[in-house]
Amino acid sequence: MPSLTPALALALAADLAEARYTDERLAAVWGRSAHAALRAGDAAAARRAAGRTEDPAALVARILWWGEDVPAEAAVRAFPRTGVDGLVAAGVVERRDAAVRALVAIRPQAFRDDLGDGSWWIASDLDEAAGIAPLPPAHVLGVGGASRTLAALLPPGDVELALDLGCGCGILSLHLARRARRVVATDVSARALELTAFNARLNGVTGIETRLGSLYGPVRGERFGLIAANPPFVVTPRAEGVPVHEYRDGGLVGDGLMEAVVTGLGAHLEPGGLAAVLGNWESRPGRPGLDAVRGWLAGLDAWIVEREELDPVEYARLWVRDGGVRAGTPGYDRLVTAWLDDLEGRGVASLGLGWVLARRPRGGVVAERAERVGHPVGEGGLGAHVAAFFAAHDAPALHDDTVLLASRLVVAPDVTEARHLVPGADDPSVIELRQGGGLGRTVAADPALAALVGASDGELTVAALVAAIAELLEVDAADLRADLLPRVRELIATGFLRVA
């Protein structure tokens, strides 16, 4: 099991820094295309380049990224302060005659969030890039797309206590530590907790406490200002012969694990506390998945975003391949059949993949928003966008027409307008409002809405703008007001407009 003493942590971090073992350096050594492939688990191009260079970062990657057997003297060159004995004592490598081989992967992880840029080294179990396939049931994942998405959703802020529910390698615990004075990291895997503690010490991050246990058991009776959860949410058949991977399979039927995580949020959020959860959910005839998730969040402010909807065949193929079993290999047909039998037997029509954002209200109207957002979304600024959504919900203008009409609005700085004209026409046939940040939405607008948005500079009230536009378009002011106010309210909720 990996374990770092304070002295070994300082030595190992110093060696990695001196070798310039960073994403930026490695991409420069073997090219950005090869580095992107390596990040996706394909090491072929990077291995080829590493064999042609004496660059220290490449040597470290050979040892710690894809777990090559490396002569002990080369390991000493790569880790002069830590030494082979130190690496062995830390559980990072084992001796193999005159060589060493990694027991864990340690990879650089650059990040950018609403608080700024940074970089960590993240230890996890060796994976496909090191020739480990299929992954063993107790495998602890490194940093993947899901954890990066969840990290991007975390709002900036300063809370006393945060919870990383199902911490895995601890990447979310590190992100939470940028926003909280103390972090509690829980997992059913003792190895995951050890890797979380290892990564915190390696990166000099303090204030992270690890606790062993399932779901909310380790934090019974406690409340948090911020909760992040990337739980084992995959809908997996509970059938003999189907592998169960701790990192993705929660051991419950269907989306029961996701339901347990989401329904438990209310008891563990302090008033005003926010939670971000990734997950999958089932849709059945007469019970859309988004409606089911909304029911799990009864009493909480909720924003549910479904990023993808897969039919049973697509879902089965996705997760069988994720487990390392490819079409045409032994066991593939049997596993896909098990998935399809399970989903069909329980009447599942489709499965949603997305995220759940919840807040414990301090009072007032409860937010309820559930939507499908299938277009590509950048990660930059998402956390601030999440915070702005809930802040906008708290504004009286979002719930009271009189207050909205008396409000002065401003256009968000990332909003642009596009007009499309038929050649030779004087007036546009299509007007679009486009959001550069946040969820990158595009909203169709008619001349009245476009005029109101274009004139929202904080000077005039909404009532004054509606009256002026009605006069300009020669329409009834009351009818225009009834038409525009719900759409203006939606633009406030989605971040196109802000109350000045």
Summary of the structure (lengths in Angstrom):
residues: 500
radius of gyration: 25.8
end to end distance: 54.8
largest distance: 88.4
contacts: 1673
relative contact order: 0.07
helix: 39%
strand: 25%
